[in-house]
Amino acid sequence: VQLVESGGGLVQAGGSLSLSCAASGRILSTYAMAWFRQTPGKEREFVSGIRWSGTPTYYAESAKGRFTISRDNAKNTVYLQMNSLKPEDTGVYYCAARLAAPADTIVIFANYKTYTSWGQGTQVTVSS
């Protein structure tokens, strides 16, 4: 599975951005997709995840109520709508994919080491 992110950019605090992750290759309904964020000197941080089937969805506490993850099967694309952005949302956002496990939980979704496919990342900068 190949992943290509787009949609990053510079936005003022309080603004919105929509990220896209276009997937190519064989995407199965049992795939797990996720968005991670990384800043210099830190490990990749889980932001949100979704099964390719559409449910369930998971969010980091910092993203709840502000971000929405979704997917479009026809376009093989996963989206992350980010509203009410804060300076601490700044970072490189990566899309990731792997086969889902029957016992997936948010703890497993949030573990970046379990993912087998990654995009190149897209920069999001939120100014104060």
C-alpha positions as CSV (number, residue, x, y, z in Angstrom):
1,V,0.0,0.0,0.0
2,Q,1.4,3.4,-1.0
3,L,0.2,6.5,0.8
4,V,0.4,10.2,-0.3
5,E,-0.6,13.0,2.0
6,S,-1.6,16.5,1.0
7,G,-3.4,19.5,2.4
8,G,-0.9,20.8,5.0
9,G,0.1,24.5,5.2
10,L,0.3,27.5,7.4
11,V,-2.8,28.7,9.3
12,Q,-3.5,31.0,12.1
13,A,-4.7,29.7,15.5
14,G,-8.4,29.1,15.4
15,G,-8.3,28.2,11.7
16,S,-9.0,25.0,9.8
17,L,-7.1,22.6,7.5
18,S,-8.2,19.4,5.8
19,L,-5.6,16.7,5.2
20,S,-5.9,14.0,2.6
21,C,-4.2,10.6,2.4
22,A,-4.6,8.9,-1.0
23,A,-3.9,5.2,-0.9
24,S,-3.0,3.0,-3.8
25,G,-2.6,-0.7,-4.0
26,R,-5.0,-3.2,-2.5
27,I,-6.9,-1.7,0.3
28,L,-9.0,-4.2,2.3
29,S,-11.9,-3.4,4.5
30,T,-9.9,-4.9,7.3
31,Y,-7.2,-2.2,7.0
32,A,-6.6,0.2,9.9
33,M,-5.7,3.8,8.9
34,A,-4.3,6.5,11.2
35,W,-2.8,9.9,11.3
36,F,0.2,10.7,13.4
37,R,2.0,13.9,14.1
38,Q,5.7,14.4,14.7
39,T,7.7,17.4,15.9
40,P,11.5,17.6,16.1
41,G,13.1,15.4,18.8
42,K,9.9,13.6,19.6
43,E,8.3,10.3,18.6
44,R,5.4,10.2,16.3
45,E,2.2,11.0,18.2
46,F,-1.1,9.4,17.5
47,V,-3.8,11.9,16.4
48,S,-6.7,9.8,15.0
49,G,-7.5,6.4,13.5
50,I,-10.2,4.6,11.6
51,R,-10.9,1.2,10.1
52,W,-11.2,1.2,6.3
53,S,-14.8,-0.1,6.9
54,G,-15.5,3.3,8.5
55,T,-15.9,2.3,12.1
56,P,-14.8,2.6,14.8
57,T,-12.9,5.8,14.9
58,Y,-10.4,6.9,17.5
59,Y,-9.0,10.2,18.6
60,A,-6.2,11.4,20.9
61,E,-7.5,13.5,23.7
62,S,-6.0,16.6,22.2
63,A,-7.9,16.0,19.0
64,K,-11.4,15.1,20.4
65,G,-14.0,17.7,19.5
66,R,-11.8,19.5,17.0
67,F,-10.7,16.9,14.5
68,T,-12.7,14.5,12.4
69,I,-11.4,11.5,10.5
70,S,-13.2,10.0,7.6
71,R,-12.7,7.9,4.5
72,D,-14.0,7.8,0.9
73,N,-13.9,4.2,-0.4
74,A,-14.5,5.3,-4.0
75,K,-11.5,7.6,-3.9
76,N,-9.3,5.3,-1.7
77,T,-8.7,8.4,0.5
78,V,-8.7,9.1,4.2
79,Y,-9.3,12.6,5.4
80,L,-8.5,14.5,8.6
81,Q,-10.6,17.7,9.1
82,M,-8.9,19.9,11.6
83,N,-10.8,22.8,13.2
84,S,-10.0,25.2,15.9
85,L,-6.3,24.7,15.4
86,K,-3.8,25.5,18.1
87,P,-0.1,26.3,17.9
88,E,0.6,22.9,19.6
89,D,-1.0,21.2,16.6
90,T,2.1,22.2,14.6
91,G,4.1,19.3,13.2
92,V,4.5,16.9,10.3
93,Y,1.4,14.9,9.8
94,Y,1.8,11.3,8.6
95,C,-0.7,8.9,7.2
96,A,-0.2,5.2,8.2
97,A,-1.8,1.9,7.3
98,R,-1.7,-1.7,8.4
99,L,-4.0,-4.7,8.5
100,A,-6.4,-4.3,11.4
101,A,-6.6,-6.9,14.2
102,P,-9.8,-8.2,15.5
103,A,-8.9,-7.0,19.0
104,D,-7.8,-3.5,18.0
105,T,-8.2,-0.9,20.6
106,I,-7.2,2.7,20.7
107,V,-4.0,1.6,22.5
108,I,-3.0,-0.5,19.6
109,F,-4.2,2.1,17.0
110,A,-2.0,4.6,18.8
111,N,1.2,2.5,18.6
112,Y,3.0,3.8,15.5
113,K,5.3,0.8,15.5
114,T,2.5,-1.5,14.4
115,Y,2.0,0.3,11.1
116,T,3.6,-1.1,7.9
117,S,2.9,1.6,5.4
118,W,3.6,5.3,5.7
119,G,3.2,8.4,3.6
120,Q,5.9,11.1,3.2
121,G,4.3,13.5,5.6
122,T,2.8,17.0,5.2
123,Q,3.7,20.0,7.3
124,V,1.1,21.8,9.3
125,T,2.1,25.0,11.0
126,V,-0.3,26.9,13.2
127,S,0.8,30.4,14.1
128,S,-0.4,32.2,17.3
